[in-house]
Amino acid sequence: MAPPPVIPKPMPHGKYKPFLPLQLKDRTWANKRIVEAPLWCSVDLRDGNQALVDPMDPERKRRFWDVLLRVGFKEIEVGFPSASQPDFDFIRQLIEENLIPGDVWIQVLTQCRKELIERTFECLRGAPRAIVHFYNSTSELQRRVVFGQGKPGIVKIATDAARWCRQLEPSVVGTSIRYEYSPESFTGTEPDFALEVCEAVIDAIGPTTDKKLILNLPATVEMYTPNVYGDVIEWFHRNVKDRDKIVLSLHPHNDRGCAVAAAEFGLMGGADRVEGTLFGNGERTGNVDVITLAMNLFSQGIDPRLDISDIDELRRVTEYCNRLPVHPRHPYVGDLVYTAFSGSHQDPVKKGMAALPPDYHTWEVPYLPIDPKHVGRTYEAIIRINSQSGKGGVAYIMKAEHGLDLPRRLQIEFSKTIQSIAEDTGTEISPAELWSAFKNVYLPERPGLQLLNHEVTEGDRGAQLKAQLVVDGKPLMVEGTGNGPIAAFIDALERSLGLSVDVVDYAEHAMSAGHGASAAAYVELTDGRKTVRWGVGIDNSISSASLKAVVSALNHHRAAAGASLPMRPVDARSVGTP
């Protein structure tokens, strides 16, 4: 009896309303392409750190700092020194131990309160260069329920902070200071008011074309779709004054799961810079993932200007420092992102890899947007086997792991064996288990029929063969003739064992190059009932490999039938002892 229809319980969607700050009718960002990497700023040590259940200890901070330098970040937000003594101490360590390279700017965050700004400048004494990042929330909701102030009061908070910063600049002699201002909760702020606040800060700071002000527009909470974000950023980019004296920066969060798309649309809308974290750690659902953004550029043939050539090392350090795992399906870095389980994916991957020359000019493999080797991965785990896998996946692993290029019908035959095992176990089949199953079927350790040695003589009349066999533990010498070694061997088996078999297909290939190279042969054999099964032979001699493949196919028929090979009396001349 079928279950009754399910009517979903209504969700209280009426408690929410869309936030649509503007609609840009003449938008141009949608027709643009990103053609170069933005300026990158890592906020792992500040925004990422403050979101951790267990904030980083000094050792973890130092390790993260080192990896950010190796990746190539030139602007790194290192802490909130006026709000956190550990942050203050870490920044002093960087300065006093001379750990800041000559091309790197440290960035420090502060609220727009005089005593906090003073503490921030105190922390920066002796630094070679620094970005002072001050912020206050400007959203309609926070003006109303948090600050209880109108727009003029919010503007005053921001401009007072700007003036205090400029007044304190002389206290950090020898330090090159730049400024960044963020109208926090920008996505909840009316665009015209955000513009008003930012332009008031421009007036207070007085940026120049040589010493630009960073205006950072945070999606502190992601409140609308990425296309609306693109509209808002383009509108701001068009309308802000002194644009040539401004670095327009983005700081997307991921509340709607769209931070990467929003950042890309914002860059298309005119932004210059992106703040984010490695693999997207941050408050609530996280900051925008800088690695995904950079790799998206890379996959489009654009230099990301970050070194992500060992992505697993970045993940290991990030997981250690954050004490949070990176998901196995996380773009570009997850354990499973270059892996195909589905047969309909495995076969195109296998064929794509086979068609790709070693010195390829352009990467083109179905289902793999980038070459895993470019981020330090190998090809070993591109295909993995479970109950959803098909012949292509099985064939890829057999070739990649063992050098066996299975003929197509053998792929189909063996994949059925593997699918049965996977369905019975309900789990993934490892390459070792795959090889074990292959040997059990095609290369058993104690087969009923064994080829010990053979001798072939070929002439104008074809081939003559003598072979020493063991059949169910009994020695047997056989002889036969044919137009080639395989035909002569089949003739010998038919004469001596009364078998009625035919070769349907045959294939061979070298498994390695150079002295002592081995070869593989594959024989598809039909019995008297027209049942078809494959055999596999491996030997240094291709002739021996082909005869072993015939023996393997006969053993395969025998195992499938559950009976020993048929025997009939043979001529005494055909019988010998080893």
C-alpha positions as CSV (number, residue, x, y, z in Angstrom):
1,M,0.0,0.0,0.0
2,A,1.4,3.3,-1.0
3,P,2.0,5.9,1.7
4,P,-0.5,8.8,1.9
5,P,0.3,12.1,0.2
6,V,2.4,14.5,2.3
7,I,1.4,18.1,2.7
8,P,4.3,20.1,4.0
9,K,3.7,22.0,7.2
10,P,3.7,25.7,6.3
11,M,6.8,27.6,7.4
12,P,6.2,31.1,9.0
13,H,7.6,32.9,5.9
14,G,5.3,35.8,6.5
15,K,7.6,36.9,9.3
16,Y,10.2,37.9,6.8
17,K,10.4,40.5,4.1
18,P,12.9,40.9,1.2
19,F,15.5,43.7,1.4
20,L,15.9,45.3,-2.0
21,P,18.1,48.4,-1.6
22,L,18.0,49.3,-5.3
23,Q,17.6,48.0,-8.8
24,L,20.1,49.2,-11.3
25,K,18.3,49.4,-14.6
26,D,21.4,50.3,-16.6
27,R,23.7,47.8,-14.9
28,T,26.9,47.0,-16.9
29,W,28.5,44.5,-14.5
30,A,26.5,41.5,-16.0
31,N,28.3,42.0,-19.3
32,K,31.8,42.2,-17.9
33,R,34.4,39.5,-17.2
34,I,37.0,39.3,-14.5
35,V,40.3,39.5,-16.3
36,E,42.7,39.9,-13.4
37,A,43.0,38.9,-9.8
38,P,41.9,41.5,-7.2
39,L,44.0,42.7,-4.3
40,W,43.7,40.0,-1.6
41,C,43.5,40.6,2.1
42,S,43.4,37.6,4.5
43,V,41.3,38.1,7.7
44,D,42.0,34.6,9.1
45,L,43.9,35.9,12.1
46,R,41.2,38.4,13.0
47,D,37.7,37.7,11.6
48,G,38.4,34.0,11.3
49,N,40.0,33.8,14.8
50,Q,37.2,35.6,16.6
51,A,34.7,33.0,15.2
52,L,36.5,30.0,16.6
53,V,35.2,28.0,19.6
54,D,38.8,27.9,20.8
55,P,40.7,31.0,19.5
56,M,44.2,30.4,18.2
57,D,47.0,30.3,20.8
58,P,50.3,32.1,19.9
59,E,51.9,29.0,18.3
60,R,48.9,28.5,16.0
61,K,48.8,32.2,15.1
62,R,52.4,32.2,14.2
63,R,52.0,29.1,12.1
64,F,49.0,30.6,10.2
65,W,51.0,33.8,9.7
66,D,53.8,31.9,8.1
67,V,51.5,30.0,5.7
68,L,49.7,33.2,4.7
69,L,53.1,34.7,3.8
70,R,54.0,31.6,1.7
71,V,50.7,31.8,-0.2
72,G,51.6,35.3,-1.1
73,F,49.2,37.6,0.8
74,K,50.4,41.2,0.9
75,E,47.8,42.5,3.2
76,I,47.0,40.5,6.4
77,E,44.6,41.6,9.1
78,V,46.4,40.4,12.2
79,G,44.1,41.3,15.0
80,F,42.0,43.6,17.1
81,P,44.6,44.8,19.5
82,S,42.4,47.3,21.4
83,A,39.9,44.5,22.3
84,S,42.2,41.6,22.9
85,Q,45.4,41.3,24.8
86,P,46.5,38.1,23.0
87,D,46.0,40.0,19.7
88,F,48.0,43.0,21.0
89,D,50.8,40.6,22.1
90,F,50.9,38.8,18.8
91,I,51.2,42.0,16.8
92,R,54.0,43.2,19.1
93,Q,55.8,39.9,18.5
94,L,55.5,40.4,14.7
95,I,57.0,43.9,15.0
96,E,59.6,43.3,17.7
97,E,60.9,40.0,16.1
98,N,61.0,41.7,12.6
99,L,58.7,39.1,11.1
100,I,57.0,41.4,8.6
101,P,58.4,41.2,5.1
102,G,59.2,44.4,3.2
103,D,56.2,44.0,0.9
104,V,53.6,43.0,3.4
105,W,51.1,45.3,5.2
106,I,49.7,44.3,8.5
107,Q,46.1,45.4,9.1
108,V,44.6,46.1,12.5
109,L,40.9,46.5,13.4
110,T,39.4,49.0,15.8
111,Q,36.0,50.4,16.7
112,C,35.4,54.2,16.3
113,R,36.1,55.0,20.0
114,K,39.0,57.3,20.9
115,E,40.5,55.1,23.7
116,L,40.5,52.1,21.4
117,I,42.1,53.9,18.6
118,E,44.8,55.2,20.9
119,R,45.5,51.6,22.1
120,T,45.7,50.5,18.4
121,F,48.3,53.1,17.6
122,E,50.2,52.2,20.7
123,C,50.4,48.6,19.4
124,L,51.7,49.7,16.1
125,R,54.8,51.6,17.3
126,G,57.9,50.3,15.4
127,A,55.9,48.7,12.7
128,P,57.3,49.3,9.2
129,R,53.8,49.8,7.7
130,A,50.2,49.2,8.8
131,I,46.6,49.7,7.7
132,V,44.4,51.0,10.5
133,H,40.9,49.7,9.8
134,F,38.1,51.5,11.7
135,Y,34.4,50.7,11.4
136,N,31.0,51.5,12.8
137,S,27.6,49.9,11.9
138,T,25.5,52.0,9.6
139,S,22.5,49.8,9.0
140,E,18.9,51.0,9.5
141,L,18.3,48.1,12.0
142,Q,21.3,48.8,14.2
143,R,20.7,52.6,14.1
144,R,17.3,51.9,15.4
145,V,17.7,49.1,17.9
146,V,21.4,49.2,18.9
147,F,22.5,52.8,18.9
148,G,19.2,54.7,19.0
149,Q,20.7,57.3,16.8
150,G,19.8,59.0,13.5
151,K,21.9,59.3,10.5
152,P,23.8,62.4,11.6
153,G,25.0,60.6,14.8
154,I,26.3,57.7,12.8
155,V,28.2,60.0,10.4
156,K,29.7,61.7,13.4
157,I,31.0,58.5,14.9
158,A,32.8,57.7,11.7
159,T,34.3,61.1,11.0
160,D,35.4,61.6,14.7
161,A,37.3,58.3,14.4
162,A,38.9,59.4,11.1
163,R,40.1,62.7,12.7
164,W,41.5,60.9,15.8
165,C,43.4,58.5,13.5
166,R,45.0,61.4,11.6
167,Q,45.9,63.2,14.9
168,L,47.6,60.0,16.3
169,E,49.7,59.4,13.2
170,P,52.7,61.4,14.5
171,S,52.9,59.0,17.5
172,V,54.1,56.1,15.3
173,V,57.3,57.7,13.9
174,G,58.8,55.7,11.0
175,T,55.6,53.7,10.4
176,S,53.8,54.2,7.0
177,I,50.1,54.3,7.8
178,R,47.2,53.7,5.5
179,Y,43.5,53.7,6.4
180,E,40.5,51.5,5.8
181,Y,36.9,52.4,6.7
182,S,34.0,49.9,6.8
183,P,30.4,50.9,7.1
184,E,29.6,47.7,8.9
185,S,26.4,45.9,7.9
186,F,26.6,47.7,4.5
187,T,24.1,45.2,3.1
188,G,21.5,46.4,5.6
189,T,22.3,50.1,4.9
190,E,20.5,52.3,2.4
191,P,23.0,52.8,-0.4
192,D,22.7,56.6,-0.5
193,F,23.4,56.7,3.2
194,A,26.4,54.4,3.0
195,L,27.7,56.7,0.3
196,E,27.1,59.7,2.5
197,V,29.1,58.2,5.4
198,C,31.9,57.0,3.2
199,E,32.3,60.4,1.6
200,A,32.4,62.1,4.9
201,V,35.2,59.8,5.9
202,I,37.0,60.6,2.6
203,D,36.9,64.3,3.6
204,A,38.2,63.6,7.1
205,I,41.1,61.3,5.9
206,G,42.1,63.2,2.8
207,P,43.4,60.4,0.7
208,T,45.5,61.0,-2.4
209,T,46.2,58.9,-5.5
210,D,49.5,57.8,-3.9
211,K,48.0,57.1,-0.5
212,K,44.5,55.7,-1.2
213,L,41.8,55.1,1.4
214,I,40.3,51.6,1.4
215,L,36.5,51.7,1.5
216,N,35.5,48.3,2.5
217,L,31.8,47.4,1.9
218,P,31.0,44.4,4.1
219,A,28.2,42.0,3.6
220,T,28.3,41.6,7.3
221,V,25.1,39.6,6.9
222,E,24.3,38.4,3.4
223,M,20.8,39.8,2.9
224,Y,20.1,39.5,-0.8
225,T,21.0,37.7,-3.9
226,P,24.4,38.1,-5.6
227,N,23.0,40.0,-8.5
228,V,21.6,42.7,-6.2
229,Y,25.0,42.9,-4.5
230,G,26.5,43.4,-8.0
231,D,24.0,46.2,-8.6
232,V,24.8,47.9,-5.3
233,I,28.6,47.7,-5.8
234,E,28.4,49.1,-9.3
235,W,26.1,51.9,-8.1
236,F,28.6,52.8,-5.3
237,H,31.6,52.5,-7.7
238,R,29.9,54.9,-10.1
239,N,28.8,57.5,-7.6
240,V,31.5,57.7,-4.9
241,K,33.6,60.8,-5.3
242,D,37.4,60.8,-5.7
243,R,37.2,57.3,-7.1
244,D,40.9,57.5,-8.2
245,K,41.8,58.0,-4.5
246,I,39.8,55.0,-3.3
247,V,40.5,51.2,-3.2
248,L,37.0,49.7,-3.3
249,S,37.0,46.6,-1.1
250,L,34.6,43.7,-0.5
251,H,34.1,41.7,2.6
252,P,31.3,39.1,1.9
253,H,29.9,36.7,4.4
254,N,28.1,33.5,3.5
255,D,24.8,33.6,5.3
256,R,22.9,32.7,2.1
257,G,25.7,30.4,0.8
258,C,26.4,32.9,-2.0
259,A,29.5,34.7,-0.8
260,V,31.8,33.5,-3.7
261,A,29.2,34.5,-6.3
262,A,28.6,37.8,-4.6
263,A,32.3,38.6,-4.5
264,E,32.6,37.8,-8.2
265,F,29.7,40.0,-9.1
266,G,31.1,42.7,-6.9
267,L,34.4,42.6,-8.8
268,M,32.5,42.8,-12.0
269,G,30.7,45.8,-10.6
270,G,34.0,47.7,-10.1
271,A,35.6,46.5,-6.8
272,D,39.3,46.3,-6.5
273,R,40.0,44.2,-3.4
274,V,38.5,41.2,-1.5
275,E,38.9,40.4,2.2
276,G,38.3,36.7,3.1
277,T,39.7,33.6,4.8
278,L,41.2,30.3,3.7
279,F,38.4,27.9,3.0
280,G,35.7,30.3,4.4
281,N,36.0,30.2,8.2
282,G,34.3,33.1,9.9
283,E,31.3,34.2,11.9
284,R,28.1,32.1,11.5
285,T,28.4,30.6,8.1
286,G,31.8,32.1,7.4
287,N,33.6,34.7,5.4
288,V,34.1,34.4,1.6
289,D,36.5,31.7,0.8
290,V,39.6,33.3,-0.8
291,I,40.9,30.0,-2.0
292,T,37.8,29.2,-4.0
293,L,37.7,32.7,-5.5
294,A,41.4,32.4,-6.5
295,M,41.0,28.9,-7.9
296,N,37.9,30.0,-9.9
297,L,40.1,32.6,-11.6
298,F,42.8,30.0,-12.1
299,S,40.4,27.7,-13.8
300,Q,39.5,30.4,-16.3
301,G,43.1,31.0,-17.2
302,I,43.7,34.0,-14.9
303,D,46.7,34.3,-12.7
304,P,45.3,34.2,-9.1
305,R,48.5,35.8,-7.7
306,L,48.4,33.4,-4.8
307,D,50.5,30.2,-4.6
308,I,48.0,27.3,-4.1
309,S,50.3,24.7,-5.6
310,D,50.1,22.6,-2.4
311,I,46.4,22.9,-1.4
312,D,46.5,20.0,1.0
313,E,49.2,21.6,3.1
314,L,47.1,24.8,3.3
315,R,44.2,22.6,4.4
316,R,46.3,20.8,7.0
317,V,47.5,24.1,8.5
318,T,44.1,25.7,8.4
319,E,42.5,22.6,10.1
320,Y,45.2,22.6,12.8
321,C,45.1,26.3,13.5
322,N,41.3,26.6,13.5
323,R,40.6,23.2,15.0
324,L,37.8,22.8,12.5
325,P,37.7,20.3,9.6
326,V,37.4,21.2,6.0
327,H,34.5,19.4,4.4
328,P,35.4,16.5,2.0
329,R,33.2,18.2,-0.7
330,H,34.7,21.6,-0.3
331,P,35.6,23.1,-3.7
332,Y,39.1,22.4,-4.9
333,V,40.5,21.1,-1.6
334,G,38.0,18.5,-0.2
335,D,39.2,14.8,-0.2
336,L,36.5,13.8,-2.7
337,V,36.4,16.8,-5.1
338,Y,38.5,15.2,-7.8
339,T,36.9,11.8,-7.4
340,A,34.2,10.1,-9.5
341,F,32.1,7.3,-8.1
342,S,29.3,7.3,-10.7
343,G,29.9,5.1,-13.7
344,S,28.5,7.7,-16.0
345,H,31.2,10.1,-14.8
346,Q,34.0,7.6,-14.6
347,D,33.9,6.5,-18.2
348,P,34.3,10.1,-19.6
349,V,37.1,10.8,-17.1
350,K,38.9,7.6,-18.1
351,K,38.6,8.5,-21.8
352,G,39.5,12.1,-21.2
353,M,42.7,11.2,-19.3
354,A,43.6,8.7,-22.0
355,A,43.2,11.3,-24.7
356,L,45.3,14.0,-22.9
357,P,48.9,14.1,-24.0
358,P,51.6,14.4,-21.3
359,D,52.6,17.8,-22.6
360,Y,49.1,19.0,-23.2
361,H,48.5,22.7,-24.1
362,T,45.1,23.1,-22.6
363,W,43.5,21.0,-19.9
364,E,40.4,19.2,-21.1
365,V,39.1,16.3,-19.1
366,P,35.3,15.8,-18.5
367,Y,34.1,16.4,-15.0
368,L,37.5,17.8,-13.8
369,P,37.6,21.6,-14.1
370,I,41.4,21.7,-13.3
371,D,44.3,19.4,-13.4
372,P,44.6,18.1,-9.8
373,K,48.4,18.1,-10.1
374,H,48.4,21.9,-10.3
375,V,47.3,22.0,-6.7
376,G,49.6,19.2,-5.5
377,R,47.1,16.3,-5.9
378,T,47.8,13.1,-7.8
379,Y,45.6,11.2,-10.2
380,E,45.4,8.2,-7.9
381,A,42.0,9.1,-6.4
382,I,40.3,10.6,-9.5
383,I,38.2,7.4,-9.7
384,R,37.0,5.4,-6.8
385,I,34.7,2.4,-6.9
386,N,31.4,1.7,-5.2
387,S,28.0,0.3,-6.2
388,Q,27.3,3.3,-8.5
389,S,30.5,2.7,-10.4
390,G,30.7,1.4,-14.0
391,K,33.2,-0.3,-16.3
392,G,35.1,3.0,-16.9
393,G,36.0,3.5,-13.3
394,V,37.1,-0.1,-12.9
395,A,39.1,0.1,-16.1
396,Y,40.8,3.4,-15.0
397,I,42.0,2.0,-11.7
398,M,43.3,-1.2,-13.3
399,K,45.3,0.8,-15.8
400,A,46.4,3.5,-13.4
401,E,47.4,1.2,-10.6
402,H,48.4,-2.0,-12.4
403,G,49.1,-1.1,-16.0
404,L,46.4,-3.3,-17.4
405,D,44.4,-1.8,-20.3
406,L,41.4,-4.0,-20.2
407,P,39.4,-4.6,-23.5
408,R,36.0,-3.1,-23.4
409,R,34.0,-6.3,-23.0
410,L,36.4,-7.5,-20.3
411,Q,35.7,-4.1,-18.5
412,I,32.0,-4.9,-18.7
413,E,32.5,-8.5,-17.4
414,F,34.7,-7.5,-14.5
415,S,32.7,-4.5,-13.5
416,K,29.7,-6.8,-12.9
417,T,31.8,-8.7,-10.4
418,I,32.9,-5.5,-8.6
419,Q,29.3,-4.1,-8.6
420,S,28.1,-7.3,-6.9
421,I,30.8,-7.0,-4.2
422,A,30.0,-3.3,-3.7
423,E,26.3,-4.0,-3.4
424,D,26.9,-6.8,-0.9
425,T,29.3,-4.8,1.3
426,G,27.4,-1.4,0.8
427,T,30.7,0.5,0.8
428,E,33.5,1.7,-1.3
429,I,35.9,-0.8,-2.9
430,S,39.5,0.2,-2.4
431,P,42.1,-0.3,-5.2
432,A,43.7,-3.2,-3.1
433,E,40.3,-4.9,-2.9
434,L,39.7,-4.4,-6.6
435,W,43.1,-6.0,-7.4
436,S,42.3,-8.9,-5.0
437,A,39.0,-9.5,-6.8
438,F,40.7,-9.4,-10.2
439,K,43.3,-11.9,-9.2
440,N,40.6,-14.2,-7.7
441,V,38.8,-14.3,-11.0
442,Y,41.5,-14.1,-13.6
443,L,44.8,-14.9,-11.9
444,P,44.0,-17.4,-9.1
445,E,46.8,-18.7,-7.0
446,R,45.8,-22.4,-7.2
447,P,43.9,-22.9,-10.5
448,G,42.8,-26.3,-11.7
449,L,44.6,-25.9,-15.0
450,Q,48.2,-24.7,-15.0
451,L,50.7,-24.1,-17.8
452,L,54.2,-25.0,-16.6
453,N,56.2,-24.5,-19.8
454,H,55.8,-24.7,-23.6
455,E,57.7,-24.9,-26.8
456,V,56.5,-23.5,-30.1
457,T,58.0,-24.1,-33.6
458,E,56.7,-22.0,-36.4
459,G,57.2,-22.7,-40.1
460,D,55.4,-22.7,-43.5
461,R,52.8,-25.1,-42.2
462,G,51.9,-22.9,-39.2
463,A,52.8,-23.5,-35.6
464,Q,53.5,-26.7,-33.7
465,L,53.2,-26.6,-29.9
466,K,54.2,-28.8,-27.0
467,A,53.1,-27.8,-23.5
468,Q,53.5,-29.2,-20.1
469,L,50.3,-28.8,-18.0
470,V,49.0,-29.7,-14.6
471,V,45.3,-30.6,-14.6
472,D,43.7,-30.9,-11.2
473,G,47.1,-31.9,-9.8
474,K,47.9,-34.4,-12.6
475,P,50.7,-33.7,-15.1
476,L,49.9,-33.7,-18.7
477,M,51.9,-33.2,-21.9
478,V,49.9,-31.9,-24.8
479,E,50.7,-31.2,-28.5
480,G,48.8,-29.3,-31.2
481,T,49.1,-27.5,-34.4
482,G,47.5,-24.3,-35.8
483,N,48.1,-21.2,-37.8
484,G,49.6,-19.6,-34.7
485,P,50.6,-20.4,-31.1
486,I,47.1,-19.7,-29.7
487,A,45.4,-21.8,-32.3
488,A,48.0,-24.6,-31.8
489,F,47.4,-24.5,-28.0
490,I,43.6,-24.7,-28.5
491,D,44.1,-27.6,-30.8
492,A,46.2,-29.4,-28.2
493,L,43.6,-28.8,-25.5
494,E,40.8,-30.1,-27.7
495,R,42.8,-33.2,-28.6
496,S,44.0,-34.0,-25.1
497,L,41.1,-32.8,-22.9
498,G,38.1,-33.1,-25.2
499,L,37.4,-29.4,-24.9
500,S,35.3,-27.5,-27.4
501,V,36.3,-23.9,-27.2
502,D,36.8,-21.0,-29.6
503,V,38.7,-17.7,-29.3
504,V,36.3,-14.8,-29.8
505,D,38.6,-11.9,-29.2
506,Y,42.3,-11.3,-28.3
507,A,44.2,-8.3,-27.2
508,E,47.7,-7.6,-26.0
509,H,49.9,-4.7,-24.8
510,A,53.2,-4.0,-23.2
511,M,53.0,-3.2,-19.5
512,S,56.4,-1.6,-19.2
513,A,59.3,-0.4,-21.3
514,G,62.9,-1.4,-21.5
515,H,64.9,-4.5,-20.5
516,G,62.8,-7.1,-18.8
517,A,59.5,-5.5,-19.9
518,S,56.4,-7.5,-19.1
519,A,53.3,-7.9,-21.3
520,A,49.6,-8.6,-20.8
521,A,47.3,-10.6,-23.0
522,Y,43.6,-11.0,-22.9
523,V,41.6,-13.8,-24.5
524,E,37.8,-14.0,-24.8
525,L,36.9,-17.7,-25.0
526,T,33.6,-19.4,-25.7
527,D,32.8,-22.9,-24.5
528,G,30.6,-25.6,-26.2
529,R,27.5,-23.9,-24.8
530,K,28.6,-20.5,-26.3
531,T,29.1,-19.0,-22.9
532,V,31.8,-16.3,-23.2
533,R,34.4,-15.5,-20.5
534,W,37.7,-13.7,-20.4
535,G,41.1,-14.8,-19.3
536,V,44.2,-12.7,-18.6
537,G,47.9,-13.6,-18.9
538,I,51.0,-11.7,-17.7
539,D,54.5,-12.7,-18.6
540,N,57.8,-11.3,-19.8
541,S,57.1,-13.0,-23.1
542,I,54.0,-12.0,-25.1
543,S,53.7,-15.5,-26.4
544,S,53.7,-17.0,-22.9
545,A,51.3,-14.3,-21.8
546,S,48.8,-15.2,-24.6
547,L,48.9,-18.9,-23.7
548,K,48.4,-18.0,-20.0
549,A,45.4,-15.9,-21.0
550,V,43.9,-19.0,-22.6
551,V,44.5,-21.0,-19.5
552,S,43.0,-18.2,-17.4
553,A,39.9,-18.1,-19.5
554,L,39.5,-21.9,-19.2
555,N,39.9,-21.7,-15.4
556,H,37.3,-18.8,-15.4
557,H,34.8,-21.0,-17.3
558,R,35.5,-23.9,-14.9
559,A,35.0,-21.7,-11.8
560,A,31.8,-20.2,-13.1
561,A,30.4,-23.7,-13.9
562,G,31.4,-25.0,-10.5
563,A,32.9,-28.2,-12.0
564,S,36.3,-29.5,-12.9
565,L,37.6,-29.5,-16.5
566,P,36.3,-32.4,-18.6
567,M,38.9,-35.1,-19.1
568,R,38.9,-38.0,-21.5
569,P,41.4,-40.7,-22.2
570,V,44.3,-39.3,-24.2
571,D,46.8,-40.9,-26.5
572,A,49.8,-42.2,-24.5
573,R,52.1,-40.1,-26.7
574,S,50.4,-37.0,-25.3
575,V,51.0,-37.9,-21.6
576,G,54.2,-37.3,-19.9
577,T,55.6,-36.6,-16.4
578,P,57.1,-33.4,-15.3
